[in-house]
């Protein structure tokens, strides 16, 4: 397959124009987002959706996240990533396969229908994780485009995926919230440096390859500005796969947590990686045949006995 977004080959970074549409569906009154939201996503590459879930549902999700964090021995050890300089949990991957509640969340129509509309296709979960940034010790996530890594190291062919961050604790301007560069999704910033084998083992703690250069980041930020969306628990922040984003460390006493779901179009399932010989492991990127997500409607607090992982 032709590589439309080559990266980590040249000696210098390049700012290349995006070659894929952003919003893949034509808006109508029955769309799961408003006309203004569709325009904003096309322009800025992100949306903030509020009040999708009831207080009871938010509490349900918070308890499920607490169970994941509180019993790491029950999880697949490979899926747990700790902070660079401590044993504090930084991320738990593949949560939709390790928690029935998170599996149900991934299938929820309030999320999946938005993904299907914006991506113009049936969708599946490319990656899921619980991100946790503890008080006082939570480290930063440096600026990056998810697509650059997913393309180079996983083999995602086109920009036809998006991420949804479901806030499980209040995200304030002070406790290391997500930061985005609006409009940066329209430009593909290539990175410099050949990717070492098993790069994921270090990059999940601190990324050193596939990192944008400071000059290009400064140019993007000066052109578009930087926004830090915040919100109460239950708020959903969704953003395009190529949007430049990151977050500061958390030196407040208030932890930050979110459930993170990546929806990819079924027509955009992974090929051979475009920049490495060995693809990243199963818990970072779904490989093989992608089955459309079985979307469900109704409250999240349905009996767990009726839930099975997607």
HELIX and SHEET records of a PDB file:
HELIX    1   1 UNK A   35  UNK A   44  1                                  10    
HELIX    2   2 UNK A   55  UNK A   70  1                                  16    
HELIX    3   3 UNK A   72  UNK A   74  5                                   3    
HELIX    4   4 UNK A   77  UNK A   79  5                                   3    
HELIX    5   5 UNK A   95  UNK A   98  1                                   4    
HELIX    6   6 UNK A  100  UNK A  107  1                                   8    
HELIX    7   7 UNK A  109  UNK A  119  1                                  11    
HELIX    8   8 UNK A  146  UNK A  149  1                                   4    
HELIX    9   9 UNK A  150  UNK A  154  3                                   5    
HELIX   10  10 UNK A  184  UNK A  186  5                                   3    
HELIX   11  11 UNK A  200  UNK A  203  1                                   4    
HELIX   12  12 UNK A  214  UNK A  224  1                                  11    
HELIX   13  13 UNK A  266  UNK A  268  5                                   3    
HELIX   14  14 UNK A  304  UNK A  306  5                                   3    
SHEET    1   A 2 UNK A  15  UNK A  17  0                                        
SHEET    2   A 2 UNK A 187  UNK A 189 -1                                        
SHEET    1   B 7 UNK A  46  UNK A  49  0                                        
SHEET    2   B 7 UNK A 236  UNK A 240 -1                                        
SHEET    3   B 7 UNK A 161  UNK A 167 -1                                        
SHEET    4   B 7 UNK A 256  UNK A 265 -1                                        
SHEET    5   B 7 UNK A 123  UNK A 133 -1                                        
SHEET    6   B 7 UNK A  89  UNK A  93 -1                                        
SHEET    7   B 7 UNK A  80  UNK A  82 -1                                        
SHEET    1   C 3 UNK A 141  UNK A 144  0                                        
SHEET    2   C 3 UNK A 245  UNK A 247 -1                                        
SHEET    3   C 3 UNK A 178  UNK A 180 -1                                        
END                                                                             
